[in-house]
Every structure is written in C-alpha cells, then in structure tokens.
Amino acid sequence: MPPTDASEREAQFQAEVRRNLGRNVAASVGHGLLGQTGMRLVNAPTFLPAYVAELAGSDLAVGIARGLQFLGMALSPVVGATVIEHRRRVLPLTLWVGVMMRVQILGLAVSALWLPGLWPLYAVWFFLALFGLFLGVQGVAFNFLVSKIIPVERRGRLMGMRNALGGITAVAVSLFAGSQLLETNALGNGYAATFIVSFVLTSIGLALLVFMREPASPNVLERSNVARRVRDLPALLRDDPAFTRFFIARALATMGRMGVPFYILYAQTQVALSGADLGLLTAAFVFAQSAGNLLWGLVADRRGFRFVFLAGLGVWMLSVGLLIGTADVARLGIVFLGVGAGLGGFQMAAQNMVLEFGRRRHLPMRIAVANSAADLVAAIGAVLGGLLASTLSYIAVFELALGCQVVAAVIVLGFVDEPRVRG
C-alpha cells in the first residue's frame, strides 16, 4: 500500500535515491564523458566564432549568432519549468530534449557541407537559435533531475568528475579537429567535419542516460500554464531576498559572456593562428574548464558554491586582463586555460547554487527564472558586444564585460549568504 503521510513519502523517496545512487552516478559520469562533447565544442570561444567570422567577415555576425542562441535559452526555461513541475519523473523529457539539441549540431554540419553562398551563415543563426531553445529547457530538466538523484553533499564531486571526464574527450576531439580536420579541410569543410564528430560522440553519451533510475517526486505542483507561472514570479522572488540578490548578481556576471566570442577574434589580430593553433587553444580551454571543475567540485563540497562562484569569477576576470596585449601563442594558451577554469567554476556554481534555495517543489521555476534572466542578459550582451567590436574595439567589449562582473562579485560577496548553511 503506498504511503500517505508526507514524511513517509519523503523517507521512501530518499531510500530510493540511496538505493540507485551508484547506478545513477555511473550513468551520469558516462553521459558527461561523451554526451557533453558536442555541447563543449559548440560553446567553446574558438571554433564557432572563427567559423562565423570566416563565413561573414563581420564581428556583428558573430555577436548575432551567440545572441540568438542566448535568446533561445532565455525564452524557454519558464516553458520547461511549467512542463516538468507537475511531473513525478522528468527523465523521459530530458532524453527527448537532448535528442533535439543534437539534431541542431547535425544541422550545423549538413548546412556547412551543402549550402552555397551566405546560406550557411543563416543556417548557423537558425540552428543556434533552436539549439538555445532546447538548451534552455534542458537546463531546467537536467538540473532538476540531478537535484533529485544526487544528494547535495555528493553533488560537487559528481559534477566535477562529469566535467573532467567529458573534458578528456573534448580535448582529444579539439586537438584532432584542429590538426586533422581544419588543417586538411576534411570533407571539403573542416568545421562541418568537426560538428559531425561531435554529433556522433554526444549522441552515444545521451543514450547512457537510459540507464538512470529516477525516483518519483513525493510532492509536485498542480499542472499550470506559462502565463500563471509568470504571474507567480514576483512572489517567488519576494519570498527569498537572498535568492533575488543572487539572481541579479548571476545575471550581471553573465553579461561578462559578451566578450567570450571575441577572445579568439582579438587574439587573431595579435597573432596569426593556424587551424592547429585553434585546436590547441580549444583544447586548453576545454581541458581547464573540465579539470578545473573537478577541483571546483571538491572545493564546493567543502566551502559551498558561493565560494566557487566568487573564485571562478575572479580567475575568469584575471585571464581576460592577461589576454589584452598578448601577442604570443604560448601566452594565449595560458589565457585560454584561465578562461576555461574560471568560466567553468562560475557556471558550475551559478547552476548549483540555485538548487540550494527554497523548497524542492518550487525548484523547476526557480531554476527557470534564474536561467532565463541570465540568458536574456547574455543575448543582449552578445549583440551589444558585436556592435561595440564593430564600431569601437574589442578592448571596449572586454572593459564593459569586466565592469559588470565586478559589480556581480560585490553583490555576492556582500549581500548573498551561503544557502547551504542557512538556519
């Protein structure tokens, strides 16, 4: 007979989490090892910006590409939260959205191979916008899934291990793509060949999520609609002032991403970079992001994600400062190592701190509103960055981004407590 008491249902839920923990950790690590490869290469500040710049010869086109991706990511999280918050299990939806994300990576490859003229550029904008829409839903669904199946005291180490192992694959693919695909213009388009390899690996990784065992949530919200949930947002923010301040700080820090697509374009104005160099810098970025996350995860389990948020943001900002004036490939490697480590720590903390505020039943909407705000700011920032780069300079983009990040760090340092140790 199913339990009727709320505490009994919660106890049964926790027992199932512990019973399946080993299996779920293994599936999650396997997914991280292969499933994130395509995501990393699409989001890396090297291959895609260089590809778009080659297609269009325009900084603004690069900003529009990232802006459309972030706009999609901003529009869909609230829809995703509304779709999942009444479901006792979200794994099936997570798998379906994962498939659709990978279809967009395949679309990037096919359009690069088959479309003439400027059509590949328009295809990049189209597929990145769709990629962002599905990524926004996935950000809510997968983070909510992790919050259910992985206890908070194990979460940092697991996420760090996932990212570290996934980085091993992405580093290998980056080096291979730079030296063997871009340099030789494989298939007639080295970028397309890179996207195909990413699609295959990341699809295999997604299939490993099938082996997860997700417990049914002991309590869920009633089914609702997007309009009603949007009306609930002011109350959600009022109920937890610390979360609201974190929400604002995260959005401001994300404005720093306006500079990310232009790091490699600025570097190309200082140093002549070959395809092999692009592969090496991508590998440096991905390796540092991944290996750094293993360290950040251990630190988070000891000190909390608030500390990681501030430390990651600091490393990211220092690395951008080092980028300015750099005219040496080896030094650029250090810059991209630092950017990868800092950005990785910031992203890990930004995503996981959200899970530690408030009650589980409101978690999907809390994830959604934080993700939507950050990604909307990122969309605006990407296009603004493109305009500034086109009309002023790359340095102007970096300075504005750094200013927003400094304000974000001050807010978290002075006005956001560590949610894990709240009484």
GIMOKA-V647678 format. One record per residue. N is the residue number from 1. RES is the residue in three letters. OMEGA is omega as a letter, one per 40 degrees, with the letter a starting at -180 (NA if undefined). Layout:
N|RES|OMEGA + N|RES|OMEGA
//
This chain:
1|MET|a + 2|PRO|a + 3|PRO|a + 4|THR|a + 5|ASP|a + 6|ALA|a + 7|SER|i + 8|GLU|i + 9|ARG|i + 10|GLU|i + 11|ALA|i + 12|GLN|i + 13|PHE|a + 14|GLN|i + 15|ALA|i + 16|GLU|i + 17|VAL|a + 18|ARG|a + 19|ARG|a + 20|ASN|a + 21|LEU|a + 22|GLY|i + 23|ARG|a + 24|ASN|i + 25|VAL|a + 26|ALA|i + 27|ALA|a + 28|SER|i + 29|VAL|i + 30|GLY|i + 31|HIS|i + 32|GLY|a + 33|LEU|a + 34|LEU|a + 35|GLY|a + 36|GLN|a + 37|THR|a + 38|GLY|i + 39|MET|a + 40|ARG|a + 41|LEU|i + 42|VAL|a + 43|ASN|i + 44|ALA|a + 45|PRO|a + 46|THR|a + 47|PHE|a + 48|LEU|i + 49|PRO|i + 50|ALA|i + 51|TYR|a + 52|VAL|i + 53|ALA|i + 54|GLU|i + 55|LEU|a + 56|ALA|a + 57|GLY|a + 58|SER|i + 59|ASP|a + 60|LEU|i + 61|ALA|i + 62|VAL|i + 63|GLY|i + 64|ILE|a + 65|ALA|i + 66|ARG|i + 67|GLY|i + 68|LEU|i + 69|GLN|a + 70|PHE|i + 71|LEU|i + 72|GLY|i + 73|MET|a + 74|ALA|a + 75|LEU|a + 76|SER|a + 77|PRO|i + 78|VAL|i + 79|VAL|i + 80|GLY|i + 81|ALA|i + 82|THR|a + 83|VAL|a + 84|ILE|a + 85|GLU|i + 86|HIS|a + 87|ARG|i + 88|ARG|i + 89|ARG|a + 90|VAL|a + 91|LEU|i + 92|PRO|i + 93|LEU|i + 94|THR|i + 95|LEU|a + 96|TRP|i + 97|VAL|i + 98|GLY|i + 99|VAL|a + 100|MET|i + 101|MET|a + 102|ARG|i + 103|VAL|a + 104|GLN|i + 105|ILE|i + 106|LEU|i + 107|GLY|i + 108|LEU|a + 109|ALA|a + 110|VAL|a + 111|SER|i + 112|ALA|a + 113|LEU|a + 114|TRP|a + 115|LEU|a + 116|PRO|i + 117|GLY|i + 118|LEU|a + 119|TRP|i + 120|PRO|i + 121|LEU|i + 122|TYR|i + 123|ALA|i + 124|VAL|i + 125|TRP|a + 126|PHE|a + 127|PHE|i + 128|LEU|i + 129|ALA|i + 130|LEU|i + 131|PHE|i + 132|GLY|i + 133|LEU|a + 134|PHE|i + 135|LEU|i + 136|GLY|i + 137|VAL|a + 138|GLN|i + 139|GLY|i + 140|VAL|a + 141|ALA|a + 142|PHE|i + 143|ASN|i + 144|PHE|i + 145|LEU|i + 146|VAL|a + 147|SER|a + 148|LYS|a + 149|ILE|a + 150|ILE|i + 151|PRO|a + 152|VAL|a + 153|GLU|i + 154|ARG|a + 155|ARG|a + 156|GLY|a + 157|ARG|a + 158|LEU|a + 159|MET|i + 160|GLY|i + 161|MET|i + 162|ARG|a + 163|ASN|a + 164|ALA|a + 165|LEU|i + 166|GLY|i + 167|GLY|i + 168|ILE|i + 169|THR|a + 170|ALA|i + 171|VAL|a + 172|ALA|i + 173|VAL|i + 174|SER|i + 175|LEU|i + 176|PHE|a + 177|ALA|a + 178|GLY|a + 179|SER|a + 180|GLN|a + 181|LEU|a + 182|LEU|a + 183|GLU|a + 184|THR|a + 185|ASN|a + 186|ALA|a + 187|LEU|a + 188|GLY|i + 189|ASN|a + 190|GLY|i + 191|TYR|i + 192|ALA|i + 193|ALA|i + 194|THR|i + 195|PHE|i + 196|ILE|i + 197|VAL|i + 198|SER|a + 199|PHE|a + 200|VAL|a + 201|LEU|a + 202|THR|i + 203|SER|i + 204|ILE|i + 205|GLY|i + 206|LEU|a + 207|ALA|a + 208|LEU|i + 209|LEU|i + 210|VAL|a + 211|PHE|i + 212|MET|i + 213|ARG|a + 214|GLU|i + 215|PRO|i + 216|ALA|i + 217|SER|a + 218|PRO|i + 219|ASN|a + 220|VAL|i + 221|LEU|i + 222|GLU|i + 223|ARG|a + 224|SER|i + 225|ASN|a + 226|VAL|a + 227|ALA|a + 228|ARG|a + 229|ARG|i + 230|VAL|i + 231|ARG|a + 232|ASP|a + 233|LEU|i + 234|PRO|i + 235|ALA|i + 236|LEU|i + 237|LEU|i + 238|ARG|a + 239|ASP|a + 240|ASP|a + 241|PRO|i + 242|ALA|i + 243|PHE|a + 244|THR|i + 245|ARG|i + 246|PHE|i + 247|PHE|i + 248|ILE|a + 249|ALA|i + 250|ARG|i + 251|ALA|i + 252|LEU|i + 253|ALA|i + 254|THR|i + 255|MET|i + 256|GLY|i + 257|ARG|i + 258|MET|a + 259|GLY|a + 260|VAL|a + 261|PRO|a + 262|PHE|i + 263|TYR|a + 264|ILE|i + 265|LEU|i + 266|TYR|i + 267|ALA|a + 268|GLN|i + 269|THR|a + 270|GLN|a + 271|VAL|i + 272|ALA|a + 273|LEU|i + 274|SER|i + 275|GLY|i + 276|ALA|i + 277|ASP|i + 278|LEU|i + 279|GLY|a + 280|LEU|i + 281|LEU|i + 282|THR|i + 283|ALA|i + 284|ALA|i + 285|PHE|a + 286|VAL|i + 287|PHE|a + 288|ALA|i + 289|GLN|a + 290|SER|i + 291|ALA|i + 292|GLY|a + 293|ASN|i + 294|LEU|i + 295|LEU|i + 296|TRP|i + 297|GLY|i + 298|LEU|i + 299|VAL|a + 300|ALA|i + 301|ASP|i + 302|ARG|a + 303|ARG|a + 304|GLY|a + 305|PHE|i + 306|ARG|i + 307|PHE|a + 308|VAL|i + 309|PHE|a + 310|LEU|a + 311|ALA|i + 312|GLY|i + 313|LEU|i + 314|GLY|i + 315|VAL|i + 316|TRP|a + 317|MET|i + 318|LEU|a + 319|SER|i + 320|VAL|i + 321|GLY|i + 322|LEU|a + 323|LEU|a + 324|ILE|i + 325|GLY|a + 326|THR|a + 327|ALA|a + 328|ASP|a + 329|VAL|a + 330|ALA|i + 331|ARG|i + 332|LEU|i + 333|GLY|i + 334|ILE|i + 335|VAL|a + 336|PHE|i + 337|LEU|a + 338|GLY|i + 339|VAL|i + 340|GLY|a + 341|ALA|a + 342|GLY|a + 343|LEU|i + 344|GLY|i + 345|GLY|i + 346|PHE|a + 347|GLN|i + 348|MET|a + 349|ALA|a + 350|ALA|a + 351|GLN|a + 352|ASN|i + 353|MET|i + 354|VAL|a + 355|LEU|a + 356|GLU|i + 357|PHE|i + 358|GLY|a + 359|ARG|a + 360|ARG|a + 361|ARG|i + 362|HIS|a + 363|LEU|i + 364|PRO|a + 365|MET|i + 366|ARG|i + 367|ILE|a + 368|ALA|a + 369|VAL|i + 370|ALA|i + 371|ASN|a + 372|SER|a + 373|ALA|a + 374|ALA|a + 375|ASP|i + 376|LEU|i + 377|VAL|i + 378|ALA|i + 379|ALA|i + 380|ILE|a + 381|GLY|a + 382|ALA|i + 383|VAL|i + 384|LEU|i + 385|GLY|i + 386|GLY|i + 387|LEU|a + 388|LEU|i + 389|ALA|a + 390|SER|a + 391|THR|a + 392|LEU|a + 393|SER|i + 394|TYR|a + 395|ILE|i + 396|ALA|i + 397|VAL|a + 398|PHE|a + 399|GLU|i + 400|LEU|i + 401|ALA|i + 402|LEU|i + 403|GLY|i + 404|CYS|a + 405|GLN|i + 406|VAL|i + 407|VAL|i + 408|ALA|i + 409|ALA|i + 410|VAL|i + 411|ILE|a + 412|VAL|a + 413|LEU|a + 414|GLY|a + 415|PHE|i + 416|VAL|i + 417|ASP|i + 418|GLU|a + 419|PRO|a + 420|ARG|a + 421|VAL|i + 422|ARG|i + 423|GLY|NA
//
